[in-house]
C-alpha cells in the first residue's frame, strides 16, 4: 500500500507543526477566539495545547479544519 496522499492537505504535517503555524498566523488571542478552548485562551502554550489536542478528537478536528481553511486562503492569495 502506498503512503502517497497527494490530496490530503494534512499529509506529512505533525500536530505540532499545525498548531505552531496557526499561532504564527493568528496569535494566541485570535486563535482562542476562533476555537474557544482553554488551552488557547488561558495561559496558552504549544506543549499544553498538544497535550489537550492529542486526547480530544473534536478539538483536534477543529484545529485541523482551521489549518486547512487558513492554508487554502494563503494558497489562493499566492495564485
C-alpha positions, -999 to +999 in steps of 0.1 A: +000+000+000+013+034-009+019+062+016+013+088-011-016+110-003-014+140-027-049+152-020-046+152+018-036+187+029-025+173+063-002+146+049+032+150+064+022+176+089+026+170+126+001+183+151+029+205+165+036+220+131-001+227+126-005+244+159+027+264+155+016+276+121-018+287+134-002+305+163+022+323+140-006+332+116-033+343+141-016+347+175-030+331+207-056+357+212-072+354+178-068+316+178-087+314+211-115+335+196-117+312+165-116+280+186-128+286+221-108+260+241-090+268+273-056+256+261-057+286+236-073+312+260-058+305+294-020+306+297-016+291+263+015+272+252+023+247+224+030+220+249-003+223+268-022+226+235-006+195+221-014+175+253-051+185+251-055+181+214-040+146+214-066+135+238-096+154+225-107+144+190-134+171+185-109+199+193-082+184+171-107+182+143-115+219+147-078+228+147-071+207+116-101+223+098-089+258+106-054+249+094-069+237+061-090+268+057-061+290+065-037+272+041-064+274+013-067+311+017-029+316+017-026+294-014-054+314-032-036+347-024-003+334-039-021+324-072 
